[in-house]
Amino acid sequence: MINKVILVGNVGIDPEVRAIESGVKVARVRLATTERIFNRQTNESTEHTEWHTVILWRGLADVVDRFVRKGSQLYIEGSLRTREWMDKENQKRYTTEIIASDMKLLGKRSDNPAGGQSAGQGGYQPQGGVQGGYAAPASQTGGYAQPAAQPVQPAAAPVVPPAEDPDDLPF
């Protein structure tokens, strides 16, 4: 059985981040996805916005706490969970949420209302370290620095299979 959700949307309100009794961080994000539908008969376009509650734990919750604000664009992968709870009138209620297993911050750094440095397009960085060999000097705030010069190595000669190889297919 498969239970997988992929969403790309905008954060509707600032995330709620808290630590549970054991000290583990948990974040709750309200994410809006908008679907545009074009009616060819009337030549009109309508929009339908769906609101999703996304729950993020531990390291992902820490990234949300540091970088995600209202208006941030996110890519979320996770699974659906429905839980039941009792309201103030002792009525049984059900809530369906997305439990995130992966999150990536989308958009440009300048689009991030949290300001400062962000995890950027690379998504969650567990060690909070340098990604892809790029590093910012201590005096620079925000933006990317130039990558360190890498020695150029000649490309290895391609391996040419023998002409009689039956697995040498053109596709």
Solvent accessible surface area in square Angstrom, and as a share of the most:
residue,aa,sasa,rsa
1,M,242,1.08
2,I,160,0.81
3,N,78,0.40
4,K,119,0.50
5,V,22,0.12
6,I,96,0.48
7,L,20,0.10
8,V,73,0.42
9,G,5,0.05
10,N,75,0.38
11,V,3,0.02
12,G,14,0.13
13,I,92,0.47
14,D,82,0.43
15,P,22,0.14
16,E,90,0.41
17,V,44,0.25
18,R,157,0.57
19,A,64,0.49
20,I,62,0.32
21,E,186,0.83
22,S,91,0.59
23,G,53,0.51
24,V,35,0.20
25,K,63,0.27
26,V,11,0.06
27,A,0,0.00
28,R,86,0.32
29,V,0,0.00
30,R,64,0.23
31,L,0,0.00
32,A,15,0.11
33,T,26,0.15
34,T,57,0.33
35,E,101,0.45
36,R,164,0.60
37,I,91,0.46
38,F,119,0.50
39,N,66,0.34
40,R,207,0.76
41,Q,174,0.77
42,T,78,0.45
43,N,114,0.58
44,E,104,0.47
45,S,75,0.48
46,T,78,0.45
47,E,110,0.49
48,H,96,0.43
49,T,58,0.34
50,E,83,0.37
51,W,122,0.43
52,H,33,0.15
53,T,12,0.07
54,V,0,0.00
55,I,18,0.09
56,L,0,0.00
57,W,91,0.32
58,R,153,0.56
59,G,19,0.19
60,L,19,0.10
61,A,0,0.00
62,D,47,0.24
63,V,5,0.03
64,V,0,0.00
65,D,53,0.28
66,R,125,0.46
67,F,22,0.09
68,V,0,0.00
69,R,79,0.29
70,K,126,0.54
71,G,46,0.44
72,S,9,0.06
73,Q,74,0.33
74,L,0,0.00
75,Y,44,0.17
76,I,0,0.00
77,E,37,0.16
78,G,8,0.07
79,S,22,0.14
80,L,82,0.41
81,R,134,0.49
82,T,85,0.50
83,R,121,0.44
84,E,99,0.45
85,W,104,0.37
86,M,107,0.48
87,D,25,0.13
88,K,198,0.84
89,E,123,0.55
90,N,110,0.57
91,Q,104,0.46
92,K,110,0.47
93,R,115,0.42
94,Y,139,0.53
95,T,35,0.20
96,T,75,0.44
97,E,10,0.05
98,I,7,0.04
99,I,42,0.21
100,A,10,0.08
101,S,88,0.57
102,D,42,0.22
103,M,1,0.00
104,K,73,0.31
105,L,12,0.06
106,L,52,0.26
107,G,29,0.28
108,K,145,0.62
109,R,68,0.25
110,S,100,0.65
111,D,86,0.44
112,N,25,0.13
113,P,73,0.46
114,A,31,0.24
115,G,40,0.39
116,G,71,0.69
117,Q,86,0.38
118,S,14,0.09
119,A,10,0.08
120,G,7,0.07
121,Q,111,0.50
122,G,33,0.31
123,G,1,0.01
124,Y,73,0.28
125,Q,48,0.21
126,P,93,0.59
127,Q,164,0.73
128,G,49,0.47
129,G,42,0.41
130,V,102,0.59
131,Q,92,0.41
132,G,67,0.64
133,G,54,0.52
134,Y,97,0.37
135,A,58,0.45
136,A,43,0.33
137,P,70,0.44
138,A,114,0.89
139,S,108,0.70
140,Q,65,0.29
141,T,128,0.74
142,G,18,0.17
143,G,35,0.34
144,Y,136,0.52
145,A,17,0.14
146,Q,160,0.71
147,P,68,0.43
148,A,68,0.53
149,A,104,0.81
150,Q,137,0.61
151,P,109,0.69
152,V,146,0.84
153,Q,147,0.65
154,P,128,0.80
155,A,100,0.77
156,A,96,0.74
157,A,87,0.67
158,P,114,0.72
159,V,141,0.81
160,V,124,0.71
161,P,59,0.37
162,P,81,0.51
163,A,106,0.82
164,E,142,0.64
165,D,47,0.25
166,P,116,0.73
167,D,115,0.59
168,D,86,0.45
169,L,103,0.51
170,P,132,0.83
171,F,199,0.83
